[in-house]
Amino acid sequence: MLFFNPLDWYWIVGGSGSHIIPPDTEPTGDETRRFASGRNQYVPVDDATFVAWRDTASAMVGYDPSTRIDTETNLAAVLEPYGITPNFGG
């Protein structure tokens, strides 16, 4: 079972809808990078730490569990209660 950990999670910013992409559906958001709350910065999708997290999580749930969120402003609002002020410039 995979548990959401806001201190070590990945987000696709600019995305809409469920993080599970139905077949024959175009994903939304920037698929080239993820915002990593554990490092408080964007990382490319080929980042070794992200790939290891994604592969481990995918083995548990059957898909990439990165969460799609529509804006950086909304992501900041999600992370603020956990004491994270996102560094979107990095």
Biopython code that builds the backbone (N, CA, C, O; Angstrom):
import numpy as np
from Bio.PDB.StructureBuilder import StructureBuilder

atoms = [
    (1, "MET", "N", (0.836, -1.173, 0.000)),
    (1, "MET", "CA", (0.000, 0.000, 0.000)),
    (1, "MET", "C", (0.881, 1.236, 0.000)),
    (1, "MET", "O", (1.886, 1.290, 0.708)),
    (2, "LEU", "N", (0.512, 2.206, -0.776)),
    (2, "LEU", "CA", (1.266, 3.454, -0.884)),
    (2, "LEU", "C", (0.552, 4.530, -0.082)),
    (2, "LEU", "O", (-0.651, 4.734, -0.241)),
    (3, "PHE", "N", (1.289, 5.213, 0.775)),
    (3, "PHE", "CA", (0.728, 6.290, 1.573)),
    (3, "PHE", "C", (1.281, 7.621, 1.095)),
    (3, "PHE", "O", (2.471, 7.745, 0.805)),
    (4, "PHE", "N", (0.406, 8.611, 1.018)),
    (4, "PHE", "CA", (0.795, 9.966, 0.643)),
    (4, "PHE", "C", (1.682, 10.549, 1.730)),
    (4, "PHE", "O", (1.309, 10.574, 2.902)),
    (5, "ASN", "N", (2.847, 11.011, 1.337)),
    (5, "ASN", "CA", (3.768, 11.678, 2.245)),
    (5, "ASN", "C", (4.078, 13.046, 1.659)),
    (5, "ASN", "O", (4.896, 13.144, 0.745)),
    (6, "PRO", "N", (3.444, 14.112, 2.159)),
    (6, "PRO", "CA", (3.651, 15.438, 1.577)),
    (6, "PRO", "C", (5.091, 15.928, 1.675)),
    (6, "PRO", "O", (5.479, 16.846, 0.952)),
    (7, "LEU", "N", (5.880, 15.337, 2.550)),
    (7, "LEU", "CA", (7.283, 15.744, 2.687)),
    (7, "LEU", "C", (8.188, 15.040, 1.686)),
    (7, "LEU", "O", (9.369, 15.372, 1.580)),
    (8, "ASP", "N", (7.651, 14.079, 0.958)),
    (8, "ASP", "CA", (8.411, 13.352, -0.066)),
    (8, "ASP", "C", (7.436, 12.876, -1.140)),
    (8, "ASP", "O", (7.102, 11.694, -1.214)),
    (9, "TRP", "N", (6.990, 13.812, -1.963)),
    (9, "TRP", "CA", (6.009, 13.503, -3.008)),
    (9, "TRP", "C", (6.375, 14.265, -4.262)),
    (9, "TRP", "O", (7.203, 15.176, -4.235)),
    (10, "TYR", "N", (5.746, 13.877, -5.364)),
    (10, "TYR", "CA", (6.021, 14.503, -6.662)),
    (10, "TYR", "C", (4.720, 14.953, -7.305)),
    (10, "TYR", "O", (3.711, 14.249, -7.268)),
    (11, "TRP", "N", (4.767, 16.145, -7.896)),
    (11, "TRP", "CA", (3.600, 16.732, -8.540)),
    (11, "TRP", "C", (3.893, 17.114, -9.979)),
    (11, "TRP", "O", (4.991, 17.561, -10.310)),
    (12, "ILE", "N", (2.886, 16.930, -10.835)),
    (12, "ILE", "CA", (2.910, 17.406, -12.213)),
    (12, "ILE", "C", (2.108, 18.700, -12.198)),
    (12, "ILE", "O", (0.887, 18.675, -12.041)),
    (13, "VAL", "N", (2.781, 19.816, -12.360)),
    (13, "VAL", "CA", (2.110, 21.114, -12.277)),
    (13, "VAL", "C", (1.525, 21.479, -13.639)),
    (13, "VAL", "O", (2.147, 21.274, -14.681)),
    (14, "GLY", "N", (0.328, 22.018, -13.597)),
    (14, "GLY", "CA", (-0.393, 22.367, -14.818)),
    (14, "GLY", "C", (-1.328, 21.251, -15.235)),
    (14, "GLY", "O", (-1.987, 21.340, -16.271)),
    (15, "GLY", "N", (-1.389, 20.202, -14.434)),
    (15, "GLY", "CA", (-2.230, 19.063, -14.759)),
    (15, "GLY", "C", (-3.656, 19.239, -14.274)),
    (15, "GLY", "O", (-3.930, 20.022, -13.365)),
    (16, "SER", "N", (-4.531, 18.518, -14.881)),
    (16, "SER", "CA", (-5.918, 18.527, -14.435)),
    (16, "SER", "C", (-6.432, 17.105, -14.400)),
    (16, "SER", "O", (-5.934, 16.227, -15.105)),
    (17, "GLY", "N", (-7.416, 16.894, -13.585)),
    (17, "GLY", "CA", (-8.031, 15.585, -13.509)),
    (17, "GLY", "C", (-7.240, 14.619, -12.650)),
    (17, "GLY", "O", (-6.280, 14.989, -11.974)),
    (18, "SER", "N", (-7.667, 13.392, -12.699)),
    (18, "SER", "CA", (-7.069, 12.343, -11.895)),
    (18, "SER", "C", (-5.621, 12.105, -12.288)),
    (18, "SER", "O", (-5.234, 12.335, -13.434)),
    (19, "HIS", "N", (-4.820, 11.643, -11.330)),
    (19, "HIS", "CA", (-3.433, 11.309, -11.668)),
    (19, "HIS", "C", (-3.363, 9.983, -12.421)),
    (19, "HIS", "O", (-2.321, 9.642, -12.980)),
    (20, "ILE", "N", (-4.449, 9.244, -12.438)),
    (20, "ILE", "CA", (-4.499, 8.023, -13.240)),
    (20, "ILE", "C", (-5.035, 8.412, -14.613)),
    (20, "ILE", "O", (-6.181, 8.846, -14.734)),
    (21, "ILE", "N", (-4.224, 8.260, -15.630)),
    (21, "ILE", "CA", (-4.611, 8.665, -16.978)),
    (21, "ILE", "C", (-5.308, 7.500, -17.669)),
    (21, "ILE", "O", (-4.696, 6.455, -17.892)),
    (22, "PRO", "N", (-6.586, 7.672, -18.011)),
    (22, "PRO", "CA", (-7.288, 6.594, -18.720)),
    (22, "PRO", "C", (-6.656, 6.340, -20.088)),
    (22, "PRO", "O", (-6.056, 7.246, -20.666)),
    (23, "PRO", "N", (-6.782, 5.134, -20.606)),
    (23, "PRO", "CA", (-6.244, 4.831, -21.932)),
    (23, "PRO", "C", (-6.818, 5.783, -22.988)),
    (23, "PRO", "O", (-7.966, 6.217, -22.887)),
    (24, "ASP", "N", (-6.021, 6.091, -23.980)),
    (24, "ASP", "CA", (-6.425, 6.966, -25.089)),
    (24, "ASP", "C", (-6.780, 8.380, -24.643)),
    (24, "ASP", "O", (-7.566, 9.061, -25.301)),
    (25, "THR", "N", (-6.202, 8.823, -23.526)),
    (25, "THR", "CA", (-6.427, 10.172, -23.029)),
    (25, "THR", "C", (-5.091, 10.886, -22.973)),
    (25, "THR", "O", (-4.097, 10.335, -22.499)),
    (26, "GLU", "N", (-5.076, 12.112, -23.459)),
    (26, "GLU", "CA", (-3.854, 12.903, -23.403)),
    (26, "GLU", "C", (-3.671, 13.465, -21.995)),
    (26, "GLU", "O", (-4.592, 14.075, -21.449)),
    (27, "PRO", "N", (-2.505, 13.269, -21.407)),
    (27, "PRO", "CA", (-2.266, 13.851, -20.089)),
    (27, "PRO", "C", (-2.141, 15.367, -20.191)),
    (27, "PRO", "O", (-1.806, 15.902, -21.247)),
    (28, "THR", "N", (-2.411, 16.042, -19.099)),
    (28, "THR", "CA", (-2.223, 17.481, -19.064)),
    (28, "THR", "C", (-1.122, 17.805, -18.071)),
    (28, "THR", "O", (-0.835, 17.019, -17.169)),
    (29, "GLY", "N", (-0.515, 18.954, -18.239)),
    (29, "GLY", "CA", (0.557, 19.372, -17.344)),
    (29, "GLY", "C", (1.915, 19.154, -17.985)),
    (29, "GLY", "O", (2.028, 18.591, -19.074)),
    (30, "ASP", "N", (2.929, 19.607, -17.293)),
    (30, "ASP", "CA", (4.304, 19.515, -17.777)),
    (30, "ASP", "C", (4.854, 18.130, -17.450)),
    (30, "ASP", "O", (5.260, 17.860, -16.320)),
    (31, "GLU", "N", (4.861, 17.274, -18.439)),
    (31, "GLU", "CA", (5.306, 15.887, -18.250)),
    (31, "GLU", "C", (6.830, 15.745, -18.218)),
    (31, "GLU", "O", (7.336, 14.653, -17.960)),
    (32, "THR", "N", (7.572, 16.834, -18.477)),
    (32, "THR", "CA", (9.026, 16.754, -18.544)),
    (32, "THR", "C", (9.698, 16.873, -17.180)),
    (32, "THR", "O", (10.894, 16.616, -17.041)),
    (33, "ARG", "N", (8.912, 17.266, -16.173)),
    (33, "ARG", "CA", (9.499, 17.458, -14.843)),
    (33, "ARG", "C", (8.433, 17.230, -13.778)),
    (33, "ARG", "O", (7.237, 17.184, -14.067)),
    (34, "ARG", "N", (8.900, 17.089, -12.539)),
    (34, "ARG", "CA", (8.021, 16.940, -11.385)),
    (34, "ARG", "C", (8.504, 17.907, -10.314)),
    (34, "ARG", "O", (9.700, 18.175, -10.196)),
    (35, "PHE", "N", (7.559, 18.429, -9.532)),
    (35, "PHE", "CA", (7.972, 19.198, -8.362)),
    (35, "PHE", "C", (8.170, 18.203, -7.232)),
    (35, "PHE", "O", (7.253, 17.458, -6.884)),
    (36, "ALA", "N", (9.367, 18.191, -6.659)),
    (36, "ALA", "CA", (9.727, 17.256, -5.588)),
    (36, "ALA", "C", (9.653, 17.986, -4.251)),
    (36, "ALA", "O", (10.489, 18.843, -3.964)),
    (37, "SER", "N", (8.663, 17.652, -3.437)),
    (37, "SER", "CA", (8.528, 18.345, -2.149)),
    (37, "SER", "C", (9.702, 18.038, -1.224)),
    (37, "SER", "O", (10.088, 18.892, -0.425)),
    (38, "GLY", "N", (10.270, 16.855, -1.312)),
    (38, "GLY", "CA", (11.396, 16.494, -0.464)),
    (38, "GLY", "C", (12.645, 17.310, -0.732)),
    (38, "GLY", "O", (13.481, 17.489, 0.154)),
    (39, "ARG", "N", (12.772, 17.805, -1.957)),
    (39, "ARG", "CA", (13.932, 18.632, -2.318)),
    (39, "ARG", "C", (13.531, 20.071, -2.575)),
    (39, "ARG", "O", (14.386, 20.929, -2.795)),
    (40, "ASN", "N", (12.224, 20.340, -2.549)),
    (40, "ASN", "CA", (11.688, 21.686, -2.735)),
    (40, "ASN", "C", (12.160, 22.329, -4.038)),
    (40, "ASN", "O", (12.611, 23.474, -4.064)),
    (41, "GLN", "N", (12.040, 21.549, -5.124)),
    (41, "GLN", "CA", (12.419, 22.060, -6.438)),
    (41, "GLN", "C", (11.868, 21.142, -7.516)),
    (41, "GLN", "O", (11.445, 20.018, -7.247)),
    (42, "TYR", "N", (11.884, 21.652, -8.751)),
    (42, "TYR", "CA", (11.541, 20.803, -9.885)),
    (42, "TYR", "C", (12.710, 19.885, -10.205)),
    (42, "TYR", "O", (13.872, 20.269, -10.076)),
    (43, "VAL", "N", (12.387, 18.668, -10.624)),
    (43, "VAL", "CA", (13.405, 17.729, -11.083)),
    (43, "VAL", "C", (12.952, 17.162, -12.428)),
    (43, "VAL", "O", (11.752, 17.036, -12.669)),
    (44, "PRO", "N", (13.894, 16.821, -13.304)),
    (44, "PRO", "CA", (13.508, 16.215, -14.586)),
    (44, "PRO", "C", (12.998, 14.792, -14.362)),
    (44, "PRO", "O", (13.319, 14.158, -13.357)),
    (45, "VAL", "N", (12.203, 14.300, -15.306)),
    (45, "VAL", "CA", (11.620, 12.959, -15.140)),
    (45, "VAL", "C", (12.656, 11.849, -15.186)),
    (45, "VAL", "O", (12.353, 10.711, -14.827)),
    (46, "ASP", "N", (13.868, 12.154, -15.620)),
    (46, "ASP", "CA", (14.908, 11.125, -15.610)),
    (46, "ASP", "C", (15.812, 11.233, -14.374)),
    (46, "ASP", "O", (16.833, 10.550, -14.299)),
    (47, "ASP", "N", (15.450, 12.075, -13.415)),
    (47, "ASP", "CA", (16.183, 12.206, -12.159)),
    (47, "ASP", "C", (16.186, 10.860, -11.446)),
    (47, "ASP", "O", (15.132, 10.245, -11.280)),
    (48, "ALA", "N", (17.345, 10.402, -11.027)),
    (48, "ALA", "CA", (17.489, 9.061, -10.448)),
    (48, "ALA", "C", (16.622, 8.852, -9.205)),
    (48, "ALA", "O", (16.039, 7.781, -9.032)),
    (49, "THR", "N", (16.533, 9.854, -8.349)),
    (49, "THR", "CA", (15.728, 9.713, -7.131)),
    (49, "THR", "C", (14.250, 9.620, -7.478)),
    (49, "THR", "O", (13.526, 8.807, -6.903)),
    (50, "PHE", "N", (13.795, 10.457, -8.425)),
    (50, "PHE", "CA", (12.398, 10.378, -8.854)),
    (50, "PHE", "C", (12.111, 9.023, -9.495)),
    (50, "PHE", "O", (11.096, 8.398, -9.188)),
    (51, "VAL", "N", (12.987, 8.566, -10.375)),
    (51, "VAL", "CA", (12.772, 7.294, -11.068)),
    (51, "VAL", "C", (12.657, 6.149, -10.059)),
    (51, "VAL", "O", (11.792, 5.284, -10.197)),
    (52, "ALA", "N", (13.525, 6.142, -9.049)),
    (52, "ALA", "CA", (13.465, 5.085, -8.029)),
    (52, "ALA", "C", (12.144, 5.159, -7.254)),
    (52, "ALA", "O", (11.522, 4.128, -7.000)),
    (53, "TRP", "N", (11.712, 6.368, -6.877)),
    (53, "TRP", "CA", (10.439, 6.547, -6.166)),
    (53, "TRP", "C", (9.281, 6.083, -7.038)),
    (53, "TRP", "O", (8.417, 5.332, -6.585)),
    (54, "ARG", "N", (9.265, 6.532, -8.295)),
    (54, "ARG", "CA", (8.188, 6.177, -9.222)),
    (54, "ARG", "C", (8.123, 4.674, -9.445)),
    (54, "ARG", "O", (7.041, 4.087, -9.415)),
    (55, "ASP", "N", (9.270, 4.050, -9.668)),
    (55, "ASP", "CA", (9.280, 2.611, -9.938)),
    (55, "ASP", "C", (8.827, 1.809, -8.723)),
    (55, "ASP", "O", (8.085, 0.837, -8.866)),
    (56, "THR", "N", (9.261, 2.202, -7.542)),
    (56, "THR", "CA", (8.826, 1.515, -6.321)),
    (56, "THR", "C", (7.329, 1.694, -6.116)),
    (56, "THR", "O", (6.616, 0.730, -5.840)),
    (57, "ALA", "N", (6.852, 2.928, -6.252)),
    (57, "ALA", "CA", (5.430, 3.209, -6.064)),
    (57, "ALA", "C", (4.589, 2.532, -7.142)),
    (57, "ALA", "O", (3.525, 1.988, -6.847)),
    (58, "SER", "N", (5.053, 2.562, -8.376)),
    (58, "SER", "CA", (4.316, 1.925, -9.476)),
    (58, "SER", "C", (4.176, 0.428, -9.251)),
    (58, "SER", "O", (3.151, -0.158, -9.600)),
    (59, "ALA", "N", (5.186, -0.190, -8.678)),
    (59, "ALA", "CA", (5.110, -1.622, -8.390)),
    (59, "ALA", "C", (4.008, -1.910, -7.371)),
    (59, "ALA", "O", (3.402, -2.981, -7.390)),
    (60, "MET", "N", (3.753, -0.953, -6.484)),
    (60, "MET", "CA", (2.718, -1.137, -5.463)),
    (60, "MET", "C", (1.314, -0.860, -5.992)),
    (60, "MET", "O", (0.372, -1.585, -5.672)),
    (61, "VAL", "N", (1.177, 0.186, -6.798)),
    (61, "VAL", "CA", (-0.178, 0.613, -7.189)),
    (61, "VAL", "C", (-0.486, 0.440, -8.673)),
    (61, "VAL", "O", (-1.644, 0.537, -9.077)),
    (62, "GLY", "N", (0.523, 0.190, -9.478)),
    (62, "GLY", "CA", (0.284, -0.083, -10.893)),
    (62, "GLY", "C", (0.326, 1.120, -11.813)),
    (62, "GLY", "O", (-0.004, 0.994, -12.992)),
    (63, "TYR", "N", (0.722, 2.283, -11.316)),
    (63, "TYR", "CA", (0.817, 3.480, -12.148)),
    (63, "TYR", "C", (1.739, 4.479, -11.456)),
    (63, "TYR", "O", (2.056, 4.332, -10.276)),
    (64, "ASP", "N", (2.167, 5.497, -12.205)),
    (64, "ASP", "CA", (2.972, 6.575, -11.630)),
    (64, "ASP", "C", (2.049, 7.408, -10.739)),
    (64, "ASP", "O", (1.116, 8.027, -11.248)),
    (65, "PRO", "N", (2.282, 7.442, -9.427)),
    (65, "PRO", "CA", (1.372, 8.149, -8.538)),
    (65, "PRO", "C", (1.612, 9.657, -8.423)),
    (65, "PRO", "O", (0.995, 10.309, -7.581)),
    (66, "SER", "N", (2.489, 10.221, -9.248)),
    (66, "SER", "CA", (2.669, 11.668, -9.216)),
    (66, "SER", "C", (1.302, 12.338, -9.320)),
    (66, "SER", "O", (0.472, 11.956, -10.145)),
    (67, "THR", "N", (1.083, 13.330, -8.485)),
    (67, "THR", "CA", (-0.213, 13.992, -8.426)),
    (67, "THR", "C", (-0.251, 15.174, -9.384)),
    (67, "THR", "O", (0.664, 15.997, -9.405)),
    (68, "ARG", "N", (-1.309, 15.252, -10.173)),
    (68, "ARG", "CA", (-1.513, 16.375, -11.084)),
    (68, "ARG", "C", (-2.208, 17.500, -10.327)),
    (68, "ARG", "O", (-3.201, 17.280, -9.633)),
    (69, "ILE", "N", (-1.670, 18.705, -10.474)),
    (69, "ILE", "CA", (-2.269, 19.876, -9.837)),
    (69, "ILE", "C", (-2.234, 21.017, -10.831)),
    (69, "ILE", "O", (-1.288, 21.144, -11.608)),
    (70, "ASP", "N", (-3.260, 21.845, -10.809)),
    (70, "ASP", "CA", (-3.431, 22.820, -11.877)),
    (70, "ASP", "C", (-2.451, 23.983, -11.863)),
    (70, "ASP", "O", (-2.023, 24.419, -12.932)),
    (71, "THR", "N", (-2.078, 24.503, -10.696)),
    (71, "THR", "CA", (-1.201, 25.678, -10.659)),
    (71, "THR", "C", (-0.175, 25.575, -9.536)),
    (71, "THR", "O", (-0.353, 24.820, -8.580)),
    (72, "GLU", "N", (0.893, 26.342, -9.670)),
    (72, "GLU", "CA", (1.881, 26.431, -8.601)),
    (72, "GLU", "C", (1.257, 27.050, -7.354)),
    (72, "GLU", "O", (1.603, 26.670, -6.236)),
    (73, "THR", "N", (0.344, 27.997, -7.536)),
    (73, "THR", "CA", (-0.326, 28.626, -6.400)),
    (73, "THR", "C", (-1.092, 27.591, -5.585)),
    (73, "THR", "O", (-1.027, 27.599, -4.355)),
    (74, "ASN", "N", (-1.811, 26.707, -6.254)),
    (74, "ASN", "CA", (-2.551, 25.675, -5.537)),
    (74, "ASN", "C", (-1.629, 24.647, -4.896)),
    (74, "ASN", "O", (-1.928, 24.133, -3.818)),
    (75, "LEU", "N", (-0.516, 24.344, -5.545)),
    (75, "LEU", "CA", (0.457, 23.432, -4.931)),
    (75, "LEU", "C", (1.043, 24.068, -3.676)),
    (75, "LEU", "O", (1.218, 23.393, -2.662)),
    (76, "ALA", "N", (1.346, 25.356, -3.737)),
    (76, "ALA", "CA", (1.863, 26.044, -2.553)),
    (76, "ALA", "C", (0.860, 25.978, -1.407)),
    (76, "ALA", "O", (1.247, 25.819, -0.250)),
    (77, "ALA", "N", (-0.425, 26.099, -1.724)),
    (77, "ALA", "CA", (-1.466, 26.023, -0.691)),
    (77, "ALA", "C", (-1.544, 24.622, -0.081)),
    (77, "ALA", "O", (-1.812, 24.480, 1.112)),
    (78, "VAL", "N", (-1.313, 23.596, -0.889)),
    (78, "VAL", "CA", (-1.318, 22.219, -0.380)),
    (78, "VAL", "C", (-0.126, 21.995, 0.558)),
    (78, "VAL", "O", (-0.265, 21.348, 1.595)),
    (79, "LEU", "N", (1.037, 22.528, 0.193)),
    (79, "LEU", "CA", (2.262, 22.268, 0.952)),
    (79, "LEU", "C", (2.421, 23.158, 2.187)),
    (79, "LEU", "O", (3.128, 22.786, 3.124)),
    (80, "GLU", "N", (1.786, 24.305, 2.200)),
    (80, "GLU", "CA", (1.954, 25.272, 3.295)),
    (80, "GLU", "C", (1.656, 24.691, 4.676)),
    (80, "GLU", "O", (2.420, 24.958, 5.603)),
    (81, "PRO", "N", (0.588, 23.912, 4.866)),
    (81, "PRO", "CA", (0.341, 23.349, 6.209)),
    (81, "PRO", "C", (1.450, 22.420, 6.702)),
    (81, "PRO", "O", (1.544, 22.150, 7.900)),
    (82, "TYR", "N", (2.283, 21.932, 5.793)),
    (82, "TYR", "CA", (3.379, 21.027, 6.164)),
    (82, "TYR", "C", (4.689, 21.778, 6.340)),
    (82, "TYR", "O", (5.744, 21.160, 6.487)),
    (83, "GLY", "N", (4.630, 23.111, 6.326)),
    (83, "GLY", "CA", (5.818, 23.926, 6.541)),
    (83, "GLY", "C", (6.710, 24.054, 5.325)),
    (83, "GLY", "O", (7.876, 24.426, 5.455)),
    (84, "ILE", "N", (6.186, 23.751, 4.137)),
    (84, "ILE", "CA", (6.974, 23.848, 2.910)),
    (84, "ILE", "C", (6.531, 25.066, 2.118)),
    (84, "ILE", "O", (5.365, 25.184, 1.742)),
    (85, "THR", "N", (7.463, 25.966, 1.869)),
    (85, "THR", "CA", (7.228, 27.103, 0.984)),
    (85, "THR", "C", (7.973, 26.760, -0.307)),
    (85, "THR", "O", (9.200, 26.856, -0.356)),
    (86, "PRO", "N", (7.242, 26.362, -1.350)),
    (86, "PRO", "CA", (7.899, 25.863, -2.560)),
    (86, "PRO", "C", (8.835, 26.870, -3.230)),
    (86, "PRO", "O", (8.557, 28.067, -3.293)),
    (87, "ASN", "N", (9.937, 26.346, -3.721)),
    (87, "ASN", "CA", (10.904, 27.101, -4.501)),
    (87, "ASN", "C", (10.674, 26.740, -5.963)),
    (87, "ASN", "O", (11.334, 25.843, -6.488)),
    (88, "PHE", "N", (9.755, 27.420, -6.620)),
    (88, "PHE", "CA", (9.426, 27.081, -7.994)),
    (88, "PHE", "C", (10.466, 27.582, -8.995)),
    (88, "PHE", "O", (10.430, 27.197, -10.164)),
    (89, "GLY", "N", (11.367, 28.415, -8.562)),
    (89, "GLY", "CA", (12.373, 28.935, -9.478)),
    (89, "GLY", "C", (13.535, 27.990, -9.711)),
    (89, "GLY", "O", (14.343, 28.226, -10.609)),
    (90, "GLY", "N", (13.643, 26.918, -8.921)),
    (90, "GLY", "CA", (14.807, 26.055, -8.985)),
    (90, "GLY", "C", (14.743, 24.948, -9.870)),
    (90, "GLY", "O", (15.700, 24.180, -9.968)),
]
sb = StructureBuilder()
sb.init_structure("model")
sb.init_model(0)
sb.init_chain("A")
sb.init_seg("    ")
for serial, (resi, resn, name, xyz) in enumerate(atoms, 1):
    if name == "N":
        sb.init_residue(resn, " ", resi, " ")
    sb.init_atom(name, np.array(xyz, "f"), 0.0, 1.0, " ", f" {name:<3s}", serial, name[0])
structure = sb.get_structure()
